[in-house]
């Protein structure tokens, strides 16, 4: 591989890092091709880009990007990289699922936005809600008071109608 090809790979890594909201480093040692393909398919369904680069290329790219210093120590052995633009917790859920069933994939560490998480925090990361779930919860919280007010108004109107109906029955008798 000549210098131009190496520079292109490093440039590709920098672009992926700069356009991602989360970067996951995955240990894929002792994993067969079928499992890797299954993992890639799961990632693809969630919009996650999964790539494998030489650790040295990734280290060189990180030298030119600030804020990812803690990843350097993790760049040993078999390392896969998951780059996320939207659903930052999706890779954690997928990695946890595969680790629980195969005991092969493991999280080395990740950055979500500018926050570093080590591999020991996989369980916590995999239980975090997605952005869509958070937005739905907020919208539900906002609409709950409004629906409560509407319910209260309807109850008052029902009571008023009942009172008027009772008065009408008494006058008719």
Chimera marker file (.cmm) of the C-alpha trace (Angstrom):
<marker_set name="trace">
<marker id="1" x="0.000" y="0.000" z="0.000" r="1" g="1" b="0" radius="0.5"/>
<marker id="2" x="1.492" y="3.316" z="-1.016" r="1" g="1" b="0" radius="0.5"/>
<marker id="3" x="1.370" y="6.614" z="0.866" r="1" g="1" b="0" radius="0.5"/>
<marker id="4" x="-1.541" y="7.948" z="-1.205" r="1" g="1" b="0" radius="0.5"/>
<marker id="5" x="-3.744" y="4.970" z="-0.282" r="1" g="1" b="0" radius="0.5"/>
<marker id="6" x="-2.805" y="5.327" z="3.385" r="1" g="1" b="0" radius="0.5"/>
<marker id="7" x="-3.629" y="9.044" z="3.310" r="1" g="1" b="0" radius="0.5"/>
<marker id="8" x="-7.017" y="8.274" z="1.711" r="1" g="1" b="0" radius="0.5"/>
<marker id="9" x="-7.850" y="5.771" z="4.473" r="1" g="1" b="0" radius="0.5"/>
<marker id="10" x="-6.827" y="8.251" z="7.182" r="1" g="1" b="0" radius="0.5"/>
<marker id="11" x="-8.929" y="10.940" z="5.485" r="1" g="1" b="0" radius="0.5"/>
<marker id="12" x="-11.901" y="8.547" z="5.372" r="1" g="1" b="0" radius="0.5"/>
<marker id="13" x="-11.510" y="7.834" z="9.095" r="1" g="1" b="0" radius="0.5"/>
<marker id="14" x="-11.367" y="11.558" z="9.896" r="1" g="1" b="0" radius="0.5"/>
<marker id="15" x="-14.538" y="12.176" z="7.867" r="1" g="1" b="0" radius="0.5"/>
<marker id="16" x="-16.370" y="9.351" z="9.634" r="1" g="1" b="0" radius="0.5"/>
<marker id="17" x="-15.281" y="10.577" z="13.076" r="1" g="1" b="0" radius="0.5"/>
<marker id="18" x="-16.150" y="14.207" z="12.333" r="1" g="1" b="0" radius="0.5"/>
<marker id="19" x="-19.632" y="13.382" z="10.983" r="1" g="1" b="0" radius="0.5"/>
<marker id="20" x="-20.574" y="10.923" z="13.752" r="1" g="1" b="0" radius="0.5"/>
<marker id="21" x="-22.379" y="11.647" z="16.999" r="1" g="1" b="0" radius="0.5"/>
<marker id="22" x="-21.066" y="8.399" z="18.468" r="1" g="1" b="0" radius="0.5"/>
<marker id="23" x="-18.078" y="6.116" z="17.832" r="1" g="1" b="0" radius="0.5"/>
<marker id="24" x="-17.936" y="2.585" z="19.219" r="1" g="1" b="0" radius="0.5"/>
<marker id="25" x="-14.838" y="0.391" z="19.353" r="1" g="1" b="0" radius="0.5"/>
<marker id="26" x="-15.678" y="-3.301" z="19.316" r="1" g="1" b="0" radius="0.5"/>
<marker id="27" x="-13.462" y="-6.303" z="20.047" r="1" g="1" b="0" radius="0.5"/>
<marker id="28" x="-14.332" y="-8.904" z="17.443" r="1" g="1" b="0" radius="0.5"/>
<marker id="29" x="-11.634" y="-11.490" z="18.171" r="1" g="1" b="0" radius="0.5"/>
<marker id="30" x="-12.710" y="-15.161" z="17.916" r="1" g="1" b="0" radius="0.5"/>
<marker id="31" x="-15.678" y="-14.169" z="15.761" r="1" g="1" b="0" radius="0.5"/>
<marker id="32" x="-16.467" y="-16.028" z="12.567" r="1" g="1" b="0" radius="0.5"/>
<marker id="33" x="-17.464" y="-14.417" z="9.269" r="1" g="1" b="0" radius="0.5"/>
<marker id="34" x="-21.140" y="-15.341" z="9.658" r="1" g="1" b="0" radius="0.5"/>
<marker id="35" x="-21.381" y="-13.512" z="12.992" r="1" g="1" b="0" radius="0.5"/>
<marker id="36" x="-19.602" y="-10.472" z="11.566" r="1" g="1" b="0" radius="0.5"/>
<marker id="37" x="-22.047" y="-10.389" z="8.653" r="1" g="1" b="0" radius="0.5"/>
<marker id="38" x="-25.009" y="-10.696" z="11.039" r="1" g="1" b="0" radius="0.5"/>
<marker id="39" x="-23.612" y="-7.848" z="13.115" r="1" g="1" b="0" radius="0.5"/>
<marker id="40" x="-23.109" y="-5.692" z="10.024" r="1" g="1" b="0" radius="0.5"/>
<marker id="41" x="-26.722" y="-6.361" z="8.962" r="1" g="1" b="0" radius="0.5"/>
<marker id="42" x="-28.041" y="-5.380" z="12.389" r="1" g="1" b="0" radius="0.5"/>
<marker id="43" x="-25.952" y="-2.212" z="12.324" r="1" g="1" b="0" radius="0.5"/>
<marker id="44" x="-27.119" y="-1.385" z="8.793" r="1" g="1" b="0" radius="0.5"/>
<marker id="45" x="-30.789" y="-1.678" z="9.866" r="1" g="1" b="0" radius="0.5"/>
<marker id="46" x="-30.141" y="0.999" z="12.507" r="1" g="1" b="0" radius="0.5"/>
<marker id="47" x="-28.182" y="3.292" z="10.177" r="1" g="1" b="0" radius="0.5"/>
<marker id="48" x="-24.818" y="2.489" z="11.785" r="1" g="1" b="0" radius="0.5"/>
<marker id="49" x="-21.680" y="2.316" z="9.644" r="1" g="1" b="0" radius="0.5"/>
<marker id="50" x="-19.430" y="-0.562" z="10.727" r="1" g="1" b="0" radius="0.5"/>
<marker id="51" x="-15.857" y="-0.524" z="9.446" r="1" g="1" b="0" radius="0.5"/>
<marker id="52" x="-12.591" y="-2.277" z="10.168" r="1" g="1" b="0" radius="0.5"/>
<marker id="53" x="-9.395" y="-0.261" z="9.903" r="1" g="1" b="0" radius="0.5"/>
<marker id="54" x="-5.858" y="-0.921" z="11.008" r="1" g="1" b="0" radius="0.5"/>
<marker id="55" x="-5.368" y="0.419" z="14.506" r="1" g="1" b="0" radius="0.5"/>
<marker id="56" x="-2.333" y="2.395" z="13.359" r="1" g="1" b="0" radius="0.5"/>
<marker id="57" x="-4.397" y="4.227" z="10.724" r="1" g="1" b="0" radius="0.5"/>
<marker id="58" x="-7.024" y="5.090" z="13.300" r="1" g="1" b="0" radius="0.5"/>
<marker id="59" x="-4.336" y="6.365" z="15.703" r="1" g="1" b="0" radius="0.5"/>
<marker id="60" x="-2.886" y="8.571" z="12.969" r="1" g="1" b="0" radius="0.5"/>
<marker id="61" x="-6.333" y="9.985" z="12.202" r="1" g="1" b="0" radius="0.5"/>
<marker id="62" x="-6.935" y="10.705" z="15.903" r="1" g="1" b="0" radius="0.5"/>
<marker id="63" x="-3.704" y="12.707" z="16.034" r="1" g="1" b="0" radius="0.5"/>
<marker id="64" x="-5.364" y="15.191" z="13.688" r="1" g="1" b="0" radius="0.5"/>
<marker id="65" x="-8.700" y="15.282" z="15.563" r="1" g="1" b="0" radius="0.5"/>
<marker id="66" x="-9.135" y="16.678" z="19.055" r="1" g="1" b="0" radius="0.5"/>
<marker id="67" x="-11.270" y="15.161" z="21.802" r="1" g="1" b="0" radius="0.5"/>
<marker id="68" x="-10.846" y="11.413" z="21.346" r="1" g="1" b="0" radius="0.5"/>
<marker id="69" x="-7.680" y="10.808" z="23.356" r="1" g="1" b="0" radius="0.5"/>
<marker id="70" x="-9.117" y="7.967" z="25.447" r="1" g="1" b="0" radius="0.5"/>
<marker id="71" x="-9.562" y="5.779" z="22.358" r="1" g="1" b="0" radius="0.5"/>
<marker id="72" x="-5.811" y="5.480" z="21.796" r="1" g="1" b="0" radius="0.5"/>
<marker id="73" x="-5.352" y="2.979" z="24.633" r="1" g="1" b="0" radius="0.5"/>
<marker id="74" x="-8.142" y="0.821" z="23.203" r="1" g="1" b="0" radius="0.5"/>
<marker id="75" x="-6.575" y="0.472" z="19.776" r="1" g="1" b="0" radius="0.5"/>
<marker id="76" x="-5.010" y="-2.949" z="20.301" r="1" g="1" b="0" radius="0.5"/>
<marker id="77" x="-6.016" y="-6.314" z="18.922" r="1" g="1" b="0" radius="0.5"/>
<marker id="78" x="-8.999" y="-6.924" z="16.672" r="1" g="1" b="0" radius="0.5"/>
<marker id="79" x="-10.971" y="-3.674" z="16.567" r="1" g="1" b="0" radius="0.5"/>
<marker id="80" x="-14.145" y="-2.909" z="14.656" r="1" g="1" b="0" radius="0.5"/>
<marker id="81" x="-15.496" y="0.627" z="14.500" r="1" g="1" b="0" radius="0.5"/>
<marker id="82" x="-19.177" y="1.597" z="14.559" r="1" g="1" b="0" radius="0.5"/>
<marker id="83" x="-19.977" y="5.143" z="13.472" r="1" g="1" b="0" radius="0.5"/>
<marker id="84" x="-23.377" y="6.593" z="14.348" r="1" g="1" b="0" radius="0.5"/>
<marker id="85" x="-25.042" y="9.741" z="13.094" r="1" g="1" b="0" radius="0.5"/>
<marker id="86" x="-28.552" y="9.528" z="14.587" r="1" g="1" b="0" radius="0.5"/>
<marker id="87" x="-29.342" y="6.759" z="17.061" r="1" g="1" b="0" radius="0.5"/>
<marker id="88" x="-26.336" y="6.907" z="19.387" r="1" g="1" b="0" radius="0.5"/>
<marker id="89" x="-27.433" y="4.002" z="21.607" r="1" g="1" b="0" radius="0.5"/>
<marker id="90" x="-28.284" y="1.531" z="18.816" r="1" g="1" b="0" radius="0.5"/>
<marker id="91" x="-24.791" y="-0.023" z="18.648" r="1" g="1" b="0" radius="0.5"/>
<marker id="92" x="-24.778" y="-0.609" z="22.414" r="1" g="1" b="0" radius="0.5"/>
<marker id="93" x="-28.071" y="-2.501" z="22.183" r="1" g="1" b="0" radius="0.5"/>
<marker id="94" x="-26.822" y="-4.600" z="19.250" r="1" g="1" b="0" radius="0.5"/>
<marker id="95" x="-23.433" y="-5.345" z="20.841" r="1" g="1" b="0" radius="0.5"/>
<marker id="96" x="-25.110" y="-6.329" z="24.128" r="1" g="1" b="0" radius="0.5"/>
<marker id="97" x="-27.522" y="-8.652" z="22.328" r="1" g="1" b="0" radius="0.5"/>
<marker id="98" x="-24.688" y="-10.384" z="20.451" r="1" g="1" b="0" radius="0.5"/>
<marker id="99" x="-22.467" y="-10.577" z="23.515" r="1" g="1" b="0" radius="0.5"/>
<marker id="100" x="-25.254" y="-12.117" z="25.586" r="1" g="1" b="0" radius="0.5"/>
<marker id="101" x="-25.893" y="-14.803" z="22.966" r="1" g="1" b="0" radius="0.5"/>
<marker id="102" x="-22.366" y="-15.538" z="21.711" r="1" g="1" b="0" radius="0.5"/>
<marker id="103" x="-20.030" y="-14.207" z="24.444" r="1" g="1" b="0" radius="0.5"/>
<marker id="104" x="-17.795" y="-13.051" z="21.583" r="1" g="1" b="0" radius="0.5"/>
<marker id="105" x="-18.441" y="-9.409" z="20.787" r="1" g="1" b="0" radius="0.5"/>
<marker id="106" x="-17.479" y="-6.927" z="23.430" r="1" g="1" b="0" radius="0.5"/>
<marker id="107" x="-17.369" y="-3.190" z="23.715" r="1" g="1" b="0" radius="0.5"/>
<marker id="108" x="-13.907" y="-1.734" z="24.179" r="1" g="1" b="0" radius="0.5"/>
<marker id="109" x="-15.219" y="1.787" z="24.645" r="1" g="1" b="0" radius="0.5"/>
<marker id="110" x="-17.099" y="4.558" z="22.930" r="1" g="1" b="0" radius="0.5"/>
<marker id="111" x="-17.642" y="8.260" z="22.644" r="1" g="1" b="0" radius="0.5"/>
<marker id="112" x="-21.188" y="9.568" z="22.522" r="1" g="1" b="0" radius="0.5"/>
<marker id="113" x="-21.021" y="13.234" z="21.601" r="1" g="1" b="0" radius="0.5"/>
<marker id="114" x="-18.014" y="14.277" z="23.717" r="1" g="1" b="0" radius="0.5"/>
<marker id="115" x="-18.590" y="11.828" z="26.593" r="1" g="1" b="0" radius="0.5"/>
<marker id="116" x="-16.354" y="8.744" z="26.900" r="1" g="1" b="0" radius="0.5"/>
<marker id="117" x="-17.747" y="5.405" z="28.118" r="1" g="1" b="0" radius="0.5"/>
<marker id="118" x="-15.581" y="2.360" z="28.721" r="1" g="1" b="0" radius="0.5"/>
<marker id="119" x="-16.572" y="-1.200" z="27.862" r="1" g="1" b="0" radius="0.5"/>
<marker id="120" x="-17.753" y="-1.914" z="31.407" r="1" g="1" b="0" radius="0.5"/>
<marker id="121" x="-20.654" y="0.480" z="30.880" r="1" g="1" b="0" radius="0.5"/>
<marker id="122" x="-22.246" y="-1.561" z="28.071" r="1" g="1" b="0" radius="0.5"/>
<marker id="123" x="-25.211" y="-2.627" z="30.217" r="1" g="1" b="0" radius="0.5"/>
<marker id="124" x="-26.011" y="0.972" z="31.132" r="1" g="1" b="0" radius="0.5"/>
<marker id="125" x="-25.595" y="2.191" z="27.546" r="1" g="1" b="0" radius="0.5"/>
<marker id="126" x="-27.811" y="-0.558" z="26.154" r="1" g="1" b="0" radius="0.5"/>
<marker id="127" x="-30.702" y="0.470" z="28.416" r="1" g="1" b="0" radius="0.5"/>
<marker id="128" x="-30.618" y="4.155" z="27.494" r="1" g="1" b="0" radius="0.5"/>
<marker id="129" x="-33.644" y="5.278" z="25.480" r="1" g="1" b="0" radius="0.5"/>
<marker id="130" x="-33.235" y="6.267" z="21.866" r="1" g="1" b="0" radius="0.5"/>
<marker id="131" x="-33.671" y="9.856" z="20.731" r="1" g="1" b="0" radius="0.5"/>
<marker id="132" x="-37.096" y="8.976" z="19.272" r="1" g="1" b="0" radius="0.5"/>
<marker id="133" x="-38.195" y="7.466" z="22.599" r="1" g="1" b="0" radius="0.5"/>
<marker id="134" x="-37.066" y="10.574" z="24.472" r="1" g="1" b="0" radius="0.5"/>
<marker id="135" x="-38.921" y="12.865" z="22.041" r="1" g="1" b="0" radius="0.5"/>
<marker id="136" x="-42.076" y="10.726" z="22.363" r="1" g="1" b="0" radius="0.5"/>
<marker id="137" x="-41.840" y="10.938" z="26.151" r="1" g="1" b="0" radius="0.5"/>
<marker id="138" x="-41.469" y="14.712" z="26.054" r="1" g="1" b="0" radius="0.5"/>
<marker id="139" x="-44.403" y="15.104" z="23.681" r="1" g="1" b="0" radius="0.5"/>
<marker id="140" x="-46.470" y="12.800" z="25.891" r="1" g="1" b="0" radius="0.5"/>
<marker id="141" x="-45.564" y="14.873" z="28.943" r="1" g="1" b="0" radius="0.5"/>
<marker id="142" x="-46.478" y="18.091" z="27.179" r="1" g="1" b="0" radius="0.5"/>
<marker id="143" x="-49.812" y="16.772" z="25.930" r="1" g="1" b="0" radius="0.5"/>
<marker id="144" x="-50.782" y="15.142" z="29.251" r="1" g="1" b="0" radius="0.5"/>
<marker id="145" x="-51.750" y="18.423" z="31.006" r="1" g="1" b="0" radius="0.5"/>
<marker id="146" x="-53.778" y="19.543" z="28.001" r="1" g="1" b="0" radius="0.5"/>
<marker id="147" x="-55.715" y="16.273" z="27.906" r="1" g="1" b="0" radius="0.5"/>
<marker id="148" x="-56.255" y="16.577" z="31.675" r="1" g="1" b="0" radius="0.5"/>
<marker id="149" x="-57.775" y="20.032" z="31.217" r="1" g="1" b="0" radius="0.5"/>
<marker id="150" x="-60.038" y="18.757" z="28.443" r="1" g="1" b="0" radius="0.5"/>
<marker id="151" x="-61.129" y="15.863" z="30.674" r="1" g="1" b="0" radius="0.5"/>
<marker id="152" x="-61.897" y="18.249" z="33.542" r="1" g="1" b="0" radius="0.5"/>
<marker id="153" x="-63.924" y="20.533" z="31.293" r="1" g="1" b="0" radius="0.5"/>
<marker id="154" x="-65.871" y="17.566" z="29.962" r="1" g="1" b="0" radius="0.5"/>
<marker id="155" x="-66.566" y="16.410" z="33.527" r="1" g="1" b="0" radius="0.5"/>
<marker id="156" x="-67.920" y="19.855" z="34.460" r="1" g="1" b="0" radius="0.5"/>
<marker id="157" x="-70.152" y="19.882" z="31.386" r="1" g="1" b="0" radius="0.5"/>
<marker id="158" x="-71.434" y="16.348" z="32.204" r="1" g="1" b="0" radius="0.5"/>
<marker id="159" x="-72.227" y="17.437" z="35.763" r="1" g="1" b="0" radius="0.5"/>
<marker id="160" x="-74.036" y="20.542" z="34.477" r="1" g="1" b="0" radius="0.5"/>
<marker id="161" x="-76.087" y="18.443" z="32.059" r="1" g="1" b="0" radius="0.5"/>
<marker id="162" x="-76.949" y="16.030" z="34.909" r="1" g="1" b="0" radius="0.5"/>
<marker id="163" x="-78.057" y="18.877" z="37.155" r="1" g="1" b="0" radius="0.5"/>
<marker id="164" x="-80.184" y="20.413" z="34.389" r="1" g="1" b="0" radius="0.5"/>
<marker id="165" x="-81.694" y="16.999" z="33.643" r="1" g="1" b="0" radius="0.5"/>
<marker id="166" x="-82.565" y="16.483" z="37.321" r="1" g="1" b="0" radius="0.5"/>
<marker id="167" x="-84.160" y="19.932" z="37.513" r="1" g="1" b="0" radius="0.5"/>
<marker id="168" x="-86.201" y="19.195" z="34.372" r="1" g="1" b="0" radius="0.5"/>
<marker id="169" x="-87.411" y="15.882" z="35.877" r="1" g="1" b="0" radius="0.5"/>
<marker id="170" x="-88.471" y="17.594" z="39.117" r="1" g="1" b="0" radius="0.5"/>
<marker id="171" x="-90.387" y="20.320" z="37.272" r="1" g="1" b="0" radius="0.5"/>
<marker id="172" x="-92.081" y="17.722" z="35.060" r="1" g="1" b="0" radius="0.5"/>
<marker id="173" x="-93.269" y="15.747" z="38.107" r="1" g="1" b="0" radius="0.5"/>
<link id1="1" id2="2" r="1" g="1" b="0" radius="0.2"/>
<link id1="2" id2="3" r="1" g="1" b="0" radius="0.2"/>
<link id1="3" id2="4" r="1" g="1" b="0" radius="0.2"/>
<link id1="4" id2="5" r="1" g="1" b="0" radius="0.2"/>
<link id1="5" id2="6" r="1" g="1" b="0" radius="0.2"/>
<link id1="6" id2="7" r="1" g="1" b="0" radius="0.2"/>
<link id1="7" id2="8" r="1" g="1" b="0" radius="0.2"/>
<link id1="8" id2="9" r="1" g="1" b="0" radius="0.2"/>
<link id1="9" id2="10" r="1" g="1" b="0" radius="0.2"/>
<link id1="10" id2="11" r="1" g="1" b="0" radius="0.2"/>
<link id1="11" id2="12" r="1" g="1" b="0" radius="0.2"/>
<link id1="12" id2="13" r="1" g="1" b="0" radius="0.2"/>
<link id1="13" id2="14" r="1" g="1" b="0" radius="0.2"/>
<link id1="14" id2="15" r="1" g="1" b="0" radius="0.2"/>
<link id1="15" id2="16" r="1" g="1" b="0" radius="0.2"/>
<link id1="16" id2="17" r="1" g="1" b="0" radius="0.2"/>
<link id1="17" id2="18" r="1" g="1" b="0" radius="0.2"/>
<link id1="18" id2="19" r="1" g="1" b="0" radius="0.2"/>
<link id1="19" id2="20" r="1" g="1" b="0" radius="0.2"/>
<link id1="20" id2="21" r="1" g="1" b="0" radius="0.2"/>
<link id1="21" id2="22" r="1" g="1" b="0" radius="0.2"/>
<link id1="22" id2="23" r="1" g="1" b="0" radius="0.2"/>
<link id1="23" id2="24" r="1" g="1" b="0" radius="0.2"/>
<link id1="24" id2="25" r="1" g="1" b="0" radius="0.2"/>
<link id1="25" id2="26" r="1" g="1" b="0" radius="0.2"/>
<link id1="26" id2="27" r="1" g="1" b="0" radius="0.2"/>
<link id1="27" id2="28" r="1" g="1" b="0" radius="0.2"/>
<link id1="28" id2="29" r="1" g="1" b="0" radius="0.2"/>
<link id1="29" id2="30" r="1" g="1" b="0" radius="0.2"/>
<link id1="30" id2="31" r="1" g="1" b="0" radius="0.2"/>
<link id1="31" id2="32" r="1" g="1" b="0" radius="0.2"/>
<link id1="32" id2="33" r="1" g="1" b="0" radius="0.2"/>
<link id1="33" id2="34" r="1" g="1" b="0" radius="0.2"/>
<link id1="34" id2="35" r="1" g="1" b="0" radius="0.2"/>
<link id1="35" id2="36" r="1" g="1" b="0" radius="0.2"/>
<link id1="36" id2="37" r="1" g="1" b="0" radius="0.2"/>
<link id1="37" id2="38" r="1" g="1" b="0" radius="0.2"/>
<link id1="38" id2="39" r="1" g="1" b="0" radius="0.2"/>
<link id1="39" id2="40" r="1" g="1" b="0" radius="0.2"/>
<link id1="40" id2="41" r="1" g="1" b="0" radius="0.2"/>
<link id1="41" id2="42" r="1" g="1" b="0" radius="0.2"/>
<link id1="42" id2="43" r="1" g="1" b="0" radius="0.2"/>
<link id1="43" id2="44" r="1" g="1" b="0" radius="0.2"/>
<link id1="44" id2="45" r="1" g="1" b="0" radius="0.2"/>
<link id1="45" id2="46" r="1" g="1" b="0" radius="0.2"/>
<link id1="46" id2="47" r="1" g="1" b="0" radius="0.2"/>
<link id1="47" id2="48" r="1" g="1" b="0" radius="0.2"/>
<link id1="48" id2="49" r="1" g="1" b="0" radius="0.2"/>
<link id1="49" id2="50" r="1" g="1" b="0" radius="0.2"/>
<link id1="50" id2="51" r="1" g="1" b="0" radius="0.2"/>
<link id1="51" id2="52" r="1" g="1" b="0" radius="0.2"/>
<link id1="52" id2="53" r="1" g="1" b="0" radius="0.2"/>
<link id1="53" id2="54" r="1" g="1" b="0" radius="0.2"/>
<link id1="54" id2="55" r="1" g="1" b="0" radius="0.2"/>
<link id1="55" id2="56" r="1" g="1" b="0" radius="0.2"/>
<link id1="56" id2="57" r="1" g="1" b="0" radius="0.2"/>
<link id1="57" id2="58" r="1" g="1" b="0" radius="0.2"/>
<link id1="58" id2="59" r="1" g="1" b="0" radius="0.2"/>
<link id1="59" id2="60" r="1" g="1" b="0" radius="0.2"/>
<link id1="60" id2="61" r="1" g="1" b="0" radius="0.2"/>
<link id1="61" id2="62" r="1" g="1" b="0" radius="0.2"/>
<link id1="62" id2="63" r="1" g="1" b="0" radius="0.2"/>
<link id1="63" id2="64" r="1" g="1" b="0" radius="0.2"/>
<link id1="64" id2="65" r="1" g="1" b="0" radius="0.2"/>
<link id1="65" id2="66" r="1" g="1" b="0" radius="0.2"/>
<link id1="66" id2="67" r="1" g="1" b="0" radius="0.2"/>
<link id1="67" id2="68" r="1" g="1" b="0" radius="0.2"/>
<link id1="68" id2="69" r="1" g="1" b="0" radius="0.2"/>
<link id1="69" id2="70" r="1" g="1" b="0" radius="0.2"/>
<link id1="70" id2="71" r="1" g="1" b="0" radius="0.2"/>
<link id1="71" id2="72" r="1" g="1" b="0" radius="0.2"/>
<link id1="72" id2="73" r="1" g="1" b="0" radius="0.2"/>
<link id1="73" id2="74" r="1" g="1" b="0" radius="0.2"/>
<link id1="74" id2="75" r="1" g="1" b="0" radius="0.2"/>
<link id1="75" id2="76" r="1" g="1" b="0" radius="0.2"/>
<link id1="76" id2="77" r="1" g="1" b="0" radius="0.2"/>
<link id1="77" id2="78" r="1" g="1" b="0" radius="0.2"/>
<link id1="78" id2="79" r="1" g="1" b="0" radius="0.2"/>
<link id1="79" id2="80" r="1" g="1" b="0" radius="0.2"/>
<link id1="80" id2="81" r="1" g="1" b="0" radius="0.2"/>
<link id1="81" id2="82" r="1" g="1" b="0" radius="0.2"/>
<link id1="82" id2="83" r="1" g="1" b="0" radius="0.2"/>
<link id1="83" id2="84" r="1" g="1" b="0" radius="0.2"/>
<link id1="84" id2="85" r="1" g="1" b="0" radius="0.2"/>
<link id1="85" id2="86" r="1" g="1" b="0" radius="0.2"/>
<link id1="86" id2="87" r="1" g="1" b="0" radius="0.2"/>
<link id1="87" id2="88" r="1" g="1" b="0" radius="0.2"/>
<link id1="88" id2="89" r="1" g="1" b="0" radius="0.2"/>
<link id1="89" id2="90" r="1" g="1" b="0" radius="0.2"/>
<link id1="90" id2="91" r="1" g="1" b="0" radius="0.2"/>
<link id1="91" id2="92" r="1" g="1" b="0" radius="0.2"/>
<link id1="92" id2="93" r="1" g="1" b="0" radius="0.2"/>
<link id1="93" id2="94" r="1" g="1" b="0" radius="0.2"/>
<link id1="94" id2="95" r="1" g="1" b="0" radius="0.2"/>
<link id1="95" id2="96" r="1" g="1" b="0" radius="0.2"/>
<link id1="96" id2="97" r="1" g="1" b="0" radius="0.2"/>
<link id1="97" id2="98" r="1" g="1" b="0" radius="0.2"/>
<link id1="98" id2="99" r="1" g="1" b="0" radius="0.2"/>
<link id1="99" id2="100" r="1" g="1" b="0" radius="0.2"/>
<link id1="100" id2="101" r="1" g="1" b="0" radius="0.2"/>
<link id1="101" id2="102" r="1" g="1" b="0" radius="0.2"/>
<link id1="102" id2="103" r="1" g="1" b="0" radius="0.2"/>
<link id1="103" id2="104" r="1" g="1" b="0" radius="0.2"/>
<link id1="104" id2="105" r="1" g="1" b="0" radius="0.2"/>
<link id1="105" id2="106" r="1" g="1" b="0" radius="0.2"/>
<link id1="106" id2="107" r="1" g="1" b="0" radius="0.2"/>
<link id1="107" id2="108" r="1" g="1" b="0" radius="0.2"/>
<link id1="108" id2="109" r="1" g="1" b="0" radius="0.2"/>
<link id1="109" id2="110" r="1" g="1" b="0" radius="0.2"/>
<link id1="110" id2="111" r="1" g="1" b="0" radius="0.2"/>
<link id1="111" id2="112" r="1" g="1" b="0" radius="0.2"/>
<link id1="112" id2="113" r="1" g="1" b="0" radius="0.2"/>
<link id1="113" id2="114" r="1" g="1" b="0" radius="0.2"/>
<link id1="114" id2="115" r="1" g="1" b="0" radius="0.2"/>
<link id1="115" id2="116" r="1" g="1" b="0" radius="0.2"/>
<link id1="116" id2="117" r="1" g="1" b="0" radius="0.2"/>
<link id1="117" id2="118" r="1" g="1" b="0" radius="0.2"/>
<link id1="118" id2="119" r="1" g="1" b="0" radius="0.2"/>
<link id1="119" id2="120" r="1" g="1" b="0" radius="0.2"/>
<link id1="120" id2="121" r="1" g="1" b="0" radius="0.2"/>
<link id1="121" id2="122" r="1" g="1" b="0" radius="0.2"/>
<link id1="122" id2="123" r="1" g="1" b="0" radius="0.2"/>
<link id1="123" id2="124" r="1" g="1" b="0" radius="0.2"/>
<link id1="124" id2="125" r="1" g="1" b="0" radius="0.2"/>
<link id1="125" id2="126" r="1" g="1" b="0" radius="0.2"/>
<link id1="126" id2="127" r="1" g="1" b="0" radius="0.2"/>
<link id1="127" id2="128" r="1" g="1" b="0" radius="0.2"/>
<link id1="128" id2="129" r="1" g="1" b="0" radius="0.2"/>
<link id1="129" id2="130" r="1" g="1" b="0" radius="0.2"/>
<link id1="130" id2="131" r="1" g="1" b="0" radius="0.2"/>
<link id1="131" id2="132" r="1" g="1" b="0" radius="0.2"/>
<link id1="132" id2="133" r="1" g="1" b="0" radius="0.2"/>
<link id1="133" id2="134" r="1" g="1" b="0" radius="0.2"/>
<link id1="134" id2="135" r="1" g="1" b="0" radius="0.2"/>
<link id1="135" id2="136" r="1" g="1" b="0" radius="0.2"/>
<link id1="136" id2="137" r="1" g="1" b="0" radius="0.2"/>
<link id1="137" id2="138" r="1" g="1" b="0" radius="0.2"/>
<link id1="138" id2="139" r="1" g="1" b="0" radius="0.2"/>
<link id1="139" id2="140" r="1" g="1" b="0" radius="0.2"/>
<link id1="140" id2="141" r="1" g="1" b="0" radius="0.2"/>
<link id1="141" id2="142" r="1" g="1" b="0" radius="0.2"/>
<link id1="142" id2="143" r="1" g="1" b="0" radius="0.2"/>
<link id1="143" id2="144" r="1" g="1" b="0" radius="0.2"/>
<link id1="144" id2="145" r="1" g="1" b="0" radius="0.2"/>
<link id1="145" id2="146" r="1" g="1" b="0" radius="0.2"/>
<link id1="146" id2="147" r="1" g="1" b="0" radius="0.2"/>
<link id1="147" id2="148" r="1" g="1" b="0" radius="0.2"/>
<link id1="148" id2="149" r="1" g="1" b="0" radius="0.2"/>
<link id1="149" id2="150" r="1" g="1" b="0" radius="0.2"/>
<link id1="150" id2="151" r="1" g="1" b="0" radius="0.2"/>
<link id1="151" id2="152" r="1" g="1" b="0" radius="0.2"/>
<link id1="152" id2="153" r="1" g="1" b="0" radius="0.2"/>
<link id1="153" id2="154" r="1" g="1" b="0" radius="0.2"/>
<link id1="154" id2="155" r="1" g="1" b="0" radius="0.2"/>
<link id1="155" id2="156" r="1" g="1" b="0" radius="0.2"/>
<link id1="156" id2="157" r="1" g="1" b="0" radius="0.2"/>
<link id1="157" id2="158" r="1" g="1" b="0" radius="0.2"/>
<link id1="158" id2="159" r="1" g="1" b="0" radius="0.2"/>
<link id1="159" id2="160" r="1" g="1" b="0" radius="0.2"/>
<link id1="160" id2="161" r="1" g="1" b="0" radius="0.2"/>
<link id1="161" id2="162" r="1" g="1" b="0" radius="0.2"/>
<link id1="162" id2="163" r="1" g="1" b="0" radius="0.2"/>
<link id1="163" id2="164" r="1" g="1" b="0" radius="0.2"/>
<link id1="164" id2="165" r="1" g="1" b="0" radius="0.2"/>
<link id1="165" id2="166" r="1" g="1" b="0" radius="0.2"/>
<link id1="166" id2="167" r="1" g="1" b="0" radius="0.2"/>
<link id1="167" id2="168" r="1" g="1" b="0" radius="0.2"/>
<link id1="168" id2="169" r="1" g="1" b="0" radius="0.2"/>
<link id1="169" id2="170" r="1" g="1" b="0" radius="0.2"/>
<link id1="170" id2="171" r="1" g="1" b="0" radius="0.2"/>
<link id1="171" id2="172" r="1" g="1" b="0" radius="0.2"/>
<link id1="172" id2="173" r="1" g="1" b="0" radius="0.2"/>
</marker_set>
